């Protein structure tokens, strides 16, 4: 006797408002009575295999500025903790009746209500739309590098056919991520655009990928806990954890230690959009616009060049500046002499060929390192079709904000001229044994040094003068 078990499949991949995840139908039977496979839900994007159109925007913007409506206040006020925030005793005992066996009381979305995977507020929609812009560029970026460079160029950078297939698979993952977010957002979801990339070599491509996936991942960590739609947050979490794996892989391809931190930082949406927008050259005329702020660009002039054996030898501007220095520009491979190129080294501790892991004998940065900055004035056009404009509400900067792991640390900024200055890298740890400033992390210039934590970091935005910039600390 054959017992059929039919699992109802909702159309998550077809409609923006859904009630459950798509499931397959299973039949308990012998191998000779196996049911045909259930048709797979369609994807929203084509899996590009060749070079796509790239280049800067050359037209005239038809509109400028972020999406906006009535604004109720200049900033969100800082309030004390909720009076009930510390009332739970945390003594390891149960304090309320269990709603069901083995089910402690509490939690969000745990009362049996059928989930609906959609945006439930303006905050949700704008945050998820930003994440979708990120997924679209990653889909294009990974394909572009594979199409732009030859097999010989990849092999000269130490990347084999299997490595290239892994990049191709990561591009395919972005098809799924883009489809998922498009369907949650609905008919007006942003679509794929045209992009402009700064790299000219394979190694610069890899370094750009590890930087772009860093701020893409951190950008989601900065808002996912605030989404009104806990259902959408669940699915987004399941995609961003894949993104975290991608970032680790690109660090390994870049010859860096895969993850030199104990925690990954989250950043506000406007920080992520500031870093992403300059690489989007144009979008369709009816493209959904974003409400997030674009801050003036910040540059670390002596950004540690991780293509060097000794990053202390890094000169001024050893990064690719086309189309501009946009806070996440890759290192410039061509300025590194062969004697200091870590790819040429055969010594343990200085070689940076693609590998599971490398330990550098000479760190990329260190506490007390003098870091030099240059920043733009507000008002520059940026983003798709040059239709966004950089802005700030902060006065002259006085501090450098270092955002890494769980920490927001400030150091004093010494202004030396017209939009130039320096600071010294702080010596701070998240916990004993975990230097806070490490990995690919974030710096910004601020007018105040207000105390904030990972959950309310976006409240720093009114005080940001310029930035962020991705600092290659390790």
Residue pairs with C-beta under 8 A, 6 or more apart in sequence:
2 27
2 28
2 29
2 33
3 28
4 27
4 28
5 25
5 26
5 27
5 28
6 25
7 23
7 24
7 25
7 26
8 20
8 23
9 22
9 23
9 24
9 25
9 38
10 18
10 19
10 20
10 21
10 22
10 23
11 18
11 22
11 41
12 18
12 20
12 21
12 22
12 41
12 117
12 180
12 183
13 22
13 41
13 42
13 43
13 179
13 180
13 183
14 41
14 42
14 183
15 183
16 118
16 183
16 184
16 185
16 186
16 187
17 116
17 117
17 118
17 186
18 116
18 117
18 118
18 183
19 114
19 115
19 116
19 117
20 114
20 115
22 41
24 37
24 38
25 35
25 38
27 33
27 34
27 35
41 179
42 179
43 175
43 176
43 178
43 179
44 175
44 178
44 179
44 182
44 183
45 136
45 139
45 175
45 178
45 179
45 192
47 171
47 172
47 175
48 139
48 140
48 143
48 171
49 143
49 147
50 147
51 144
51 147
51 148
52 140
52 143
52 144
52 147
52 194
53 194
54 144
54 194
54 195
54 196
54 197
54 281
55 194
55 196
55 281
56 196
56 281
56 323
57 194
57 196
57 281
57 282
57 384
57 385
57 386
59 282
59 385
59 386
61 381
61 385
61 386
61 387
62 285
62 385
62 387
63 289
63 387
64 381
64 386
64 387
64 388
64 389
65 387
65 388
65 389
66 289
66 290
66 291
66 292
66 293
66 294
66 388
67 126
67 289
67 290
67 291
68 291
74 393
74 462
75 393
75 459
75 461
75 462
76 459
78 450
78 459
88 95
89 95
94 104
94 105
95 105
96 104
96 105
96 106
97 105
98 104
98 105
99 105
99 110
99 111
103 110
108 230
109 115
109 230
109 231
115 231
115 234
116 231
117 184
117 229
117 231
117 232
117 235
118 184
118 186
118 229
118 231
118 232
119 125
119 128
119 184
119 185
119 186
119 229
119 232
120 227
120 228
120 229
120 232
121 228
121 229
122 291
123 223
123 226
123 227
123 228
124 227
124 228
124 229
124 232
125 185
126 269
126 290
126 291
126 292
127 223
127 226
127 227
127 269
128 181
128 184
128 185
128 227
128 232
128 236
129 185
129 189
129 190
129 288
129 290
130 219
130 269
130 272
130 273
130 276
130 290
130 292
131 181
131 219
131 220
131 236
132 178
132 181
132 182
132 185
132 189
132 190
133 190
133 193
133 273
133 276
133 280
133 290
134 216
134 219
134 220
134 272
134 276
135 174
135 177
135 178
135 181
135 239
136 174
136 178
136 190
136 191
136 192
136 193
137 193
137 195
137 212
137 276
137 279
137 280
138 170
138 171
138 174
138 177
138 212
138 213
138 216
138 243
138 246
139 171
139 174
139 175
139 178
139 192
140 192
140 195
141 195
141 197
141 208
141 209
141 212
142 167
142 168
142 170
142 171
142 174
142 209
143 168
143 171
144 195
144 197
145 167
145 199
145 202
145 205
145 206
145 209
146 164
146 167
146 168
146 171
148 205
149 201
149 202
149 205
151 161
151 164
153 201
153 202
154 160
154 163
154 164
154 202
156 202
157 201
157 202
157 203
157 206
157 343
157 354
158 343
158 353
158 354
159 202
159 206
159 253
159 354
163 253
163 354
166 249
170 246
170 249
173 242
173 246
176 239
177 239
177 242
177 243
178 192
180 235
180 239
181 189
181 236
181 239
182 189
183 189
184 232
184 235
188 288
189 288
190 283
190 287
190 288
191 283
191 284
191 287
193 280
193 281
193 282
193 283
193 284
193 287
193 384
194 280
194 281
194 282
194 283
195 279
195 280
195 281
196 279
196 280
196 281
196 323
197 205
197 208
197 279
198 204
198 208
198 279
198 320
198 321
198 322
198 323
198 326
198 329
198 330
199 205
199 207
199 208
199 320
199 330
200 320
200 334
201 333
201 334
203 254
203 307
203 331
203 333
203 343
204 320
204 330
204 331
204 332
204 333
205 330
206 250
206 253
206 254
207 254
207 306
207 307
207 330
207 331
208 328
208 329
208 330
209 250
209 253
210 247
210 250
210 251
210 253
210 254
210 256
210 440
211 328
211 329
211 330
211 440
211 470
212 276
212 279
212 328
213 243
213 246
213 247
213 250
214 247
214 328
214 440
214 470
215 267
215 271
215 272
215 275
215 276
215 328
215 442
215 468
215 470
216 243
216 272
216 276
217 240
217 243
217 244
217 247
217 264
218 264
218 265
218 266
218 267
218 272
218 442
219 266
219 267
219 269
219 271
219 272
219 273
219 276
220 236
220 240
220 243
220 266
221 240
221 264
221 265
221 266
221 267
222 266
222 267
222 268
222 269
222 271
222 272
222 457
222 458
223 266
223 268
223 269
223 458
224 233
224 236
224 237
224 240
225 233
225 455
227 233
227 236
244 264
248 258
248 259
251 257
251 258
251 259
251 440
252 258
252 354
252 355
252 356
252 357
253 354
254 306
254 352
254 354
255 306
255 342
255 343
255 351
255 352
255 353
255 354
255 355
255 358
256 306
256 352
256 358
256 474
257 357
257 358
257 359
257 360
257 474
258 356
258 357
259 439
260 438
260 439
260 474
261 404
261 405
261 430
261 434
261 438
261 439
262 405
262 430
262 431
262 434
263 405
263 406
263 430
264 405
265 403
265 404
265 405
265 406
265 441
265 442
265 454
266 454
266 457
267 403
267 442
267 457
267 468
268 457
268 458
268 460
268 461
269 292
269 458
270 292
270 293
270 294
270 295
270 458
270 461
271 295
271 442
271 444
271 467
271 468
272 292
273 290
273 292
273 293
273 294
274 293
274 294
274 295
274 297
274 327
274 390
274 467
274 468
275 326
275 327
275 328
275 468
275 470
277 294
277 382
277 383
277 384
277 388
278 297
278 323
278 324
278 326
278 382
278 383
279 323
279 326
280 383
280 384
281 384
281 385
282 384
282 385
283 384
283 385
287 384
289 387
293 391
293 461
294 382
294 383
294 388
294 389
294 390
294 391
295 390
295 391
295 392
295 444
295 464
295 465
295 466
295 467
295 468
296 375
296 376
296 377
296 378
296 380
296 390
296 391
296 392
296 465
296 466
296 467
297 324
297 325
297 326
297 327
297 375
297 376
297 380
297 390
297 466
297 467
298 327
298 373
298 374
298 375
298 376
298 443
298 444
298 445
298 466
298 467
298 468
298 469
299 325
299 327
299 373
299 374
299 375
299 469
300 371
300 372
300 373
300 443
300 469
300 471
301 316
301 317
301 372
301 373
301 374
302 314
302 315
302 316
302 318
302 370
302 371
302 372
303 314
303 318
303 319
303 331
303 469
303 471
303 472
304 311
304 314
304 364
304 365
304 471
304 472
304 473
305 311
305 314
305 318
305 319
305 331
305 332
305 335
305 336
305 472
306 331
306 342
306 352
306 364
306 472
307 331
307 333
307 336
307 341
307 342
307 343
307 352
308 314
308 336
308 340
308 341
308 342
309 340
309 341
309 342
309 345
309 350
309 362
310 340
310 362
311 362
311 363
311 364
311 365
312 362
313 340
315 335
316 372
317 325
317 332
318 331
318 332
318 335
318 336
319 325
319 329
319 330
319 331
319 332
320 329
320 330
320 331
320 332
321 329
327 467
327 468
327 469
327 470
328 469
328 470
331 472
338 344
342 350
342 351
342 352
343 351
343 352
343 353
345 351
345 352
348 359
349 359
349 360
349 361
349 362
350 360
350 361
350 362
351 358
352 358
352 360
363 474
364 472
364 473
364 474
365 425
365 437
365 471
365 472
365 473
365 474
366 425
367 425
367 426
367 427
367 435
367 437
368 424
368 425
368 427
369 424
369 425
370 422
370 423
370 424
370 425
371 400
371 422
371 423
371 424
371 425
371 443
371 471
372 420
372 421
372 422
373 400
373 413
373 420
373 421
373 422
373 423
373 445
374 419
374 420
375 397
375 419
375 420
375 445
375 465
375 466
375 467
376 390
376 419
376 466
377 419
378 389
378 390
378 391
378 392
379 389
379 390
379 391
380 389
380 390
381 387
381 388
381 389
382 388
382 389
382 390
392 464
392 465
392 466
393 462
394 446
394 447
394 448
394 462
394 463
394 464
394 465
395 447
395 465
396 415
396 447
396 465
397 413
397 415
397 421
397 445
397 446
397 447
397 465
397 466
398 412
398 413
398 446
398 447
398 448
398 449
399 410
399 411
399 412
399 413
399 445
399 446
399 447
399 448
399 449
400 410
400 411
400 412
400 413
400 423
400 443
400 444
400 445
400 446
401 408
401 409
401 410
401 443
401 444
401 445
401 446
401 449
401 460
401 464
401 467
402 408
402 409
402 410
402 411
402 425
402 426
402 428
402 436
402 437
402 441
402 442
402 443
402 471
403 441
403 442
403 443
403 444
403 457
403 468
404 436
404 437
404 438
404 439
404 441
404 442
404 473
405 430
405 434
405 436
405 438
405 441
406 430
406 436
406 453
406 454
407 428
407 430
407 436
408 451
408 452
408 453
408 457
408 460
409 426
409 428
409 436
409 437
410 446
410 449
411 423
411 424
411 425
411 426
412 423
413 421
413 422
413 423
413 445
414 421
414 422
414 423
415 421
416 422
419 466
425 437
425 473
426 437
427 435
428 435
428 436
428 437
429 435
429 436
430 436
437 471
437 473
438 473
438 474
439 473
439 474
440 470
440 471
440 472
440 473
441 470
441 471
441 473
442 467
442 468
442 469
442 470
442 471
443 467
443 468
443 469
443 471
444 460
444 464
444 465
444 466
444 467
444 468
444 469
445 464
445 465
445 466
445 467
446 460
446 463
446 464
446 465
447 463
447 465
448 463
450 459
450 460
450 463
452 459
452 460
